[in-house]
Amino acid sequence: MEIPVVPALVLIITLSVNNVWRCVCYTAFVFGDSLVDAGNNNYLITLSKADSPPYGIDFSPSGGQPTGRFTNGRTIADIVGEALGGKSFPPPYFAPNIAAATAFRTGINYASGASGILDQTGTLFIGRVPLRQQINNFEQTRSYMVNMVGENTTNTILKNAIFSLTIGSNDVLNYFQPSIPLFGDKVSPTEFQDFMISNLTVQLKELHRLGARKFVVVNIGPLGCIPFIRAISLNILGGKCSAKVNALVREYNKKLKEELDQMNNNMGRNAIFVYANSYDVFREIILNFPKYGFVNNDGPCCGGYFPPFLCFKGKNANTSSSALCDDRSKYVFWDAYHPTEAANLIIADKLLNGDKSVCYPMNIRQLYNYMI
């Protein structure tokens, strides 16, 4: 499917260079999948949407109305931005009527539910924006910035912004779904991991070419423990996580860290790539959930334990709704795939302030203050 080219900045306004220089806001450009999608899929023809209740039920800025975020409240990207002083959340790239100043003041969110590192990922859902296209969309945003304030000022702004990438989960999920092959003949896990790494590296280098200097690359979480994988592996209701899925994810994450280490060595002080270890953080929450105040670590708050895991609210009392847990703050998982805001808060805090076992070579707060 050809993704429509929709400008991220459609209202051209005058913004002086001095105003740009005086802006000390947290600016982030967010790339990824449904874990950080802020509503881009609302504007696509896709089966991967979170535009109806009860999604967003705890998202205060919208008054509890759905925004396209695939959780009950804020995503990890939202929470990190708030903690670093962001005045508002980077809006979705496809949202209409975004002022040109938005790219300078907050950044833009390009993430898309069901997307992956590989272009083929998410085909079943029809519309989605693969990582390669997300970066093409950022290039369009950059062109608007250059037209407004020039190349040099744009580069100065971009080198101080944070570029986060949270992607790869859907590639792995598609690999383990036999009805949705990515290749004519399924390649070995090692070949698949290497293919993902090589494609991601190409996109990271493209972002660097376009001016990005501060990168946060979030590894893949313990997918073998999400309700969807537990169900298709017949490990429902307190069963074990899928060791096979988690083994592939861990090996991919190991290769990702090695690749980012190499890129840091090659770039010197010209760029910094932070490896964000969400796998170990999220696994710790799942294994020791009572310690974090949770009562359920294996089932979704919304949608039930069995396929098709639909999370929705009927339009009126006469239409049925999905099962919804009584206390969303007590569940690790919001639906069959995504964490609750409560879990996201813990993960975000660890990535912001954790030691080198969580974020290497520095945490996100340190990255924000790092001078390129």
N, C-alpha and C positions, 0 to 999 in steps of 0.2 A: 504494500500500500504506500502510495506517495503521500508524505505528510504535507499538509498545506502550509505554505509560508505565510505566517501571520506575524506582523511586526510586533516586537515586544514593547516598542515605544512609539505610540501613535499620536501623541500630542506634542508637537514641537514647541518648546518654550525656550526663552533666552535664559541662559544660566551663565553668569560671569565666571571667569577663571578664579577670581578671588574667592567667590562663594564656595567653589569646589575645594580650594585649598583649605578653607576654614572648616570644612565639614570633617568632623572627627568621629562620625558615626561608624558603627560596626557595619561593614559591607560584605555580603556573602553571595557567591554564585553557587547554587545548589544543583547538583546533577545526581540522577539515580532512578530508583524504582518507587514502588508504592510505599516503602518505608519512609520516604521523605517527600512524596508528591504533595504539593500544596493546592492542587486543583486543576492541573493541566488536562487531565483526562476528562474533565467536565466538558471540554470543548472538542472532544474527539468522538467519532462513532466507534464505540468500543464496548466490550462486555466487562471490562475492568473499570468499574466506577464506584465511587463512594459519595454519591451526591444525594442520598436520601437518608432520612432518619433510620436508626438512631446514631449513624456516624456523626461525629461532631457534637454529641450531646453534652460534653463537658468543655467545649471550646468557647471560652468566655468572649473573645472578640466578636463572634458571630451570634452571641446570645443562645448558644446551644444548637444552632442550625448547621447542617452539613456544609462543608466548604470544598469537599473533594479529598480531604485527608482520610487515610485508611485507618483511622483509630477513633477513639472516643474524644480525644482532646488534642494536645500538641504532639508533634513529632519531635524526634531527637534534634533535628536541625532547628526547629522553632525554639526549643528550650535552650540550646547552646547560644543562639543569637540573643535571646533575652538576657542571659547571664553575662554576656559581653557588652551589654549596653545598647543592643538594637532597639530602636524606637518603634519599629513595626516589622512584620515578617516580610521577607522577600516575596513579592507576589508571583503567581504563575505566569510564565512567559506568554501563554495564549489568552490571558485575561484581557478584555477590551479596555480601552480608555486609561491605559497606564501612562502617567506623565513621564516625560523624558528624564526628569530629575530622579526618578525612582532608581535607575541604575546606579546613580552616584550615592544616593542616601541609604539605600537598603540592599541593593543588589537584586537579582532575579532568580526565581526558581524554575528550572527546566525539567525537573524530574517527572517521570511518567510511569504510572502503574502498569505492571506486566512487562516492562521493558527489561533489556539485558545488555550485557557487553556485546553480545553477538546480535547481528541484525535479525537473524531468524527467530530469536527467542520471543515468545509471546504471540506467535502466529494464531494460536487458537482464539485469542481474545480480539482479533481483528485489529483495531486501532491501538497503537502505542508508539512511543517515540524512542527508538533505540539510542544508545549512548552516542554513537557517531552523529546522528541527527541533532541530538541535544547540543552537541558542541558546535555544529553548524549554526544552530539557532543563536548560540552565544556570539558567534562571529558576526551575526547580523546586529546584535545588541552593541557589540564593540564598534561597529561601523557608525552607528548613531552617536556614540560617545565621541568618536573622533571628529565627526562632523560638527559637534557642538563645541568642543574645547581643544581639539587638536590632538595630534599623535603623542606628543611628549607628556601632556597633562593626563591623557588617558592611560598611558603606561605607568605613570606615577600612582594613579588611583588603583590600577589593577594589581600592581606589585604589593600593595598594602592590603588588598582584599583577601578573604579566605575562599578558596575553591574546594568544595567538599564533594566527594564521590561516594555514594552508597549504592553499590550495584553488584550484581553477580548471583544473587539468590535465585532469580528466575531462570538463569541459565542452568543452574544445578537442578532445580525442580523439573525443568523440561527434560533434562538428561535422564532423570529417573522415572519419567512417565513414558512407558513403552508405546502409548498411543500417539505420542507427539515427538517423533524422532527429529533431531536437528540435522541428521545426515542420513544418506541412503542406508548405510550400514553404520551402526553405532561404533564410534571409536573407543579405544581403551580409556579408562579414567585418566591415565597419565597424559595421553595425547589430548584429551579434552581440557585438562587443567592447563597444559602448555598453550593450547589454542586460545583459551581465555586470557592468560597472562600476556601473550604477544599482542592480542587485539587491544587490551586495556593499555598496554605500554604505548602503542601507537597513538591512542587518544590523549593520554597524559602529555606526550610530547607535542601534540597539536595544541593543547591548551597552553603549554609553555611558550610555544611559538607565538600565540596570540596575546601573550603578556602575563599569564598567570605565574605567580612565584611562590605562593603559600598554599600548599595542598594538604588536605586531609583525606586519606583514602581509607575508608572503613572496610574491614574485612567481612567475610560472610559469617553470619551467626550460626548457632547449632541447629541447622535446619532439620536434622533428624529428630528433634524434640518438639517441633511445632505440631499442633493438633492435626493438620492435614496429613503430614507424613506418618504420624502415629496411626491415623485411621487407615490409610492405604497399606500400611505395614501390619495392620491388625493388632496394633499395640494401644488399644483404646482403654480409657479409664484406668489410669495409674500404671499402664504398661511401660516398658523400657523405651528409650529413644532408639531410633534406627542407627545401629552402629555402622552400617554400610554407608549411609548418607553422611554421617558425621566424619567418617574416616576420609572420604573424598574431600569434604570441606576443609578439614584440618591440613591436608596435604596441599590443597590450593592456597590456603592462607600462608603456609610456610613458604611456598614459592613466591607469593605476593610480597612478603616481607623481604625476602632476598632480593627481589627485583627493585623494590623501593630503596633498599640499602645501596644497591649498585647505582641507581639514579642519583642518590644523594652524593655518592663519591664522585660521580662524573660531573655533576653540576657545581660542586663546591658551594660557595656562598651565593651563587646565582639563583638558587631555588632551594626550597626545603619541602620534602615529602614526608608527612607524618603518617605512620602506620597505626591505625586505630583498631585495637584488638577487642572488638565487640563480642567475638566468640566466647572468650573466657569470662568476660563480664556477665553476659547473658546466661551462660551455663552456670555460673556461680549463683545467680538469682534463682534459676530453676531448681538446682540441687538443694539450696538452703533457703527456700522460699519463706518459711516461717520467720526466719531472722529478719526479713525485710518487710514483714507485716502482711504477707499474702496467705490466703487459705487454699488457693487452687493454683497449681503450677502446670497442669497438663490439658485443661479443657478451655474452650473459648467462652468468654462472657456472653457473647452474642452469636447465635447461629447453631448451637447444639454440637454434639459430639460426632455426628454422622453426616456423610455427604448428602446433599450438595453444599452444606455449610452456609446457607443463605442467611445474611444478617440484614433484616429490614423491619420496618414498622408499618403496620397496616394504616391506611388513610383514615379509618374511623373504627368505631367499636365493633362494627359488623364484619370487618376484614381481619383475618388472622395476621399475627406478627410472629417474628422469630422469638425464640426463648431468649430472655435477657436476664442476666444475673442481678441479684438484689444490690450488691455493693461492688461497683466497678473497681474501686481502689484495692480490692482484695484478690483480684485476678491478675495473673501475669500476662495472659493472652486476651486480647479484645475479640478477635475472630479467629478463624482457623489458620491465619497466616501472620498476623500482626500483633505486636505488644500493645498493652494498654498504656495510657498516659502515665499511670503510676510506675510501670516498668521503664518507660522512656525517661522519666525523671532520674531514676537511679543510674541508668546507662549514661545519660548525658553528663551527670555529675562526675562519673568516673572518667569519661573522656576529657572533660574539662580540666580536672584537677589531679588525675591519677599519675602514678609513677611510670617508669619506663616499661614495666610489664604490661601496662594498659595502652600507653601511647609512646611510640618510639620514633625519633629520638627525643621528643618533647611532647608535652600535653597541649591541648588546643589553646588553653589560656596563655601558655608560654609562646605558642606560635603566633597568637594575636599580637603579642608585645615584641615579637622578634623583628629586628631591623634587617631588611635585605640590602 
